[in-house]
């Protein structure tokens, strides 16, 4: 089996590469900048400027039968970029794709970027490639990063809950899915062990950080206004705001047993994750 990993310098992809190397498997990696790799000499480096370049992507995937496809950077044309990457995989002779999707992906899910994932899943299904879809919930690291330096977590999530998952758990499942065909044809929701409201998350951050952290529920109008100073494009701001609305609507609250079922160990709790990664909260109170 020859495995190729995209997004190999990212939070999930880098962990998958490390897992494979630790297990004695040398993967190929597709990157823009090999200098960002932890150890370029340890892997088979393939260069491609992006998913939208079909010639470069086809060459980068050549000779590999199993692909870990990490979604591209959020953009207004991300679906077309993903479709191009899938077409390149078919052209290169790839047989199986493990795609990093999103919990609740559907054509009309509240989280706008989740719709991109659904369309990408459909492109993979239509391609004839074997597939495993890993639908992870929001990341536990993101919950910490959503909190401002003033110790306030703001957003229109209401009393909704989110079963946030750790990057390490997602990477562990992805690694297992790449190394065996046991999960081919399956869609796996990847979550933490519990669903937390943002009030719960704020309380946990407060206890771990030792400083006051609180959640302030915004209206949709307030959420757009409070983020307007970033000057981000409309599609990106809509993604930010709709992520909270997906929580409010209960679309990311279901807890799954997939992490334990695939890896044999329970998923990391939000509290344990923060205790192991205290740097994520260092910005609070500064």
Order of alpha helices (4+ residues) and beta strands (2+ residues): beta-alpha-beta-beta-alpha-beta-alpha-beta-alpha-beta-alpha-beta-beta-alpha-beta-beta-alpha-beta-alpha-alpha-alpha-alpha
